[in-house]
Structure formats: structure tokens, C-alpha cells
Amino acid sequence: MHAIRRCCTSFFSIRCAGLFLTSVLFGAGLRSMAQTVGPANDVSVEPAACSDEIAEVQPTWFSNSAMDTQLPDAPEPQRVGQSDQDGQRLVAAVPTKTVPSTTNMPVAPMYSRVIPAGEATPQIHRMDKIALAARNLYSPTSFADFFVSAGWSHLLNRQPNYGTDSGAFGERLGAAAIRDSSQSFLSNGPFAVWLHQDPRYFALGPGHSFGRRTLYAITRPLITRDSSDGHAVFNSSLIAGQAAGTALANLYYPQSNRNFRDNLASFGSSMGGSALSFVLDEYTSEILRAMHLRRAQRLLQ
């Protein structure tokens, strides 16, 4: 390594000496040429021409156009209400009109029916609503709703009046599945598209009192969000879907239940079931979290 360093130093010294000798010879040649031409006052040089020649000789990398080239603007923080990289408009999952200025919050999945508090989600459009209604048509919670509705009707021998034997429970279960599925799909799909409403449930979250959260949940069958700007509007899509599903039930309900009074009672029970479902949606994440913690405590014991 020491020998290599000495060789490099010698080579650099030789190059410097050669450059110095060349500059000296070049300067001597210029002085001899000036003496040959004659006195300096015999040569007339136009200042403008000299400046033009200098401008022509000036390298392009020193031009003003290169210096005036602007760098691309720095990226701005993404804001709620602006579009993301996929062109989707972000909507804050906060049920008030005032939203944070930036989306530091996580983004919920597009087809999630329940949006947890503190999460944003892309704006939902026409075909997204149809897809959301179809994807959430059958789930563990929906099957639980079918059994609860059929069991309650069978226990009290209420409409649809199929009787009280085991076969009647099966008929009630099938009728409950058809009625609830039709009401859910019509509310979250076609009517939500037609009336420009957001069919998702935006949870209020644990940052509020139990009473306020419960009141917020049970009023969601009457109040929802506009899908274009997120403002609170009358939940006409859910009410229309519930009414349409109740009317369609006359096609498979017993003849004794195909009257205005039973239809009105069925519509009222469907609205009450929707309110109860929204209450469960409000507290589901916390219930699951509490169950997980209890399970962990049992494992530790």
C-alpha cells in the first residue's frame, strides 16, 4: 500500500509540473504574437462585437434558462376530502361536520359495512354500494339475526303464523332469511344508489359517553350520511328498503298475514331490529376486544 501511494503521488506531481510548463509556454507564445501584430492602438475592437462573441462562446450550462429551471413541487400532505393515489375521495369516519385536516388516521376497507371511529374510508359510488350490499348480505351476524327473529316469532307465536311445531320454526326461519335479506339488499344497494346515501355505519367510538353512543346508534335508522359530501340526511334509503321488503313478504307469508295491520307491524319490527343492529355495531369492536382480553387472562391463570 505504501508503494502504491508513492506511485500515485509521483504521478500527480508529474501532471502538475506538466500543466504548469504548458501554461508558461502558452503565455510566452501569446506575448510574441502581440509583438508581431503591432501596438494595441492599431487594432480596433468593437465592444458590442466583443460582447456578442463572449455570449456565443458562453457555455450552455451557464445560461439563464438552465438556472431558471424549477424543481418539482414537494408533495403536500393528504387531506380528508381530497383524492388519494387511486382517485378515491376520502371521507372521515367522524360523525360530526368538523374533520381533521390530514389523514393520519388509518383507512378502512372499501366494502366494510361498519366503519370504526378514528378511521377514514374512500368515498363510495354506485357500483360500490351494490357490491357492498351483495358482499355483506350473508355473514355470521346476519345468520344470527335470522335465528333470533325466527325464534322470537316462534316463541310468541307471532306472524308469520305457521304454527308452533318444529316444521313451523323451519318455515319461520326461511321467511326471516328471505325478508331480512331482501330488506338489507334493497336498502344498502338500489335505494342507496337512487337516493345518493351512504349505507355504511360510522361508529361514534369510545371517546363519547355510553348514553350518547347508544342514542346515536338507535337514531341511525332515521339519520344517515349523504354519499357525496357526508352531511347528515334523513335515512330514506333504509326506510324505503324496509317498506319494500315488507311488501314483498306478502308473496310468501300466510294468507292471514297479508293485511295492512300485519304489514305495519312487520315494518315496525324491522325498524326496531335495525336500531338494535346499529347498537351492536357500535359496541362490537369493544366486546370482541374485551372477550380477547378475558381469554388472555384465563390463559395466564
Secondary structure as UniProt FT lines:
FT   HELIX           2..37
FT   HELIX           40..42
FT   HELIX           47..57
FT   HELIX           60..62
FT   HELIX           64..67
FT   TURN            80..81
FT   TURN            85..86
FT   STRAND          89..92
FT   TURN            110..111
FT   STRAND          114..115
FT   TURN            117..118
FT   STRAND          120..122
FT   HELIX           126..135
FT   HELIX           140..156
FT   HELIX           166..188
FT   HELIX           190..194
FT   TURN            195..196
FT   STRAND          197..198
FT   STRAND          201..202
FT   TURN            206..207
FT   HELIX           210..218
FT   TURN            219..222
FT   STRAND          223..226
FT   TURN            227..229
FT   STRAND          232..234
FT   HELIX           236..248
FT   HELIX           249..251
FT   HELIX           255..257
FT   HELIX           260..300
//
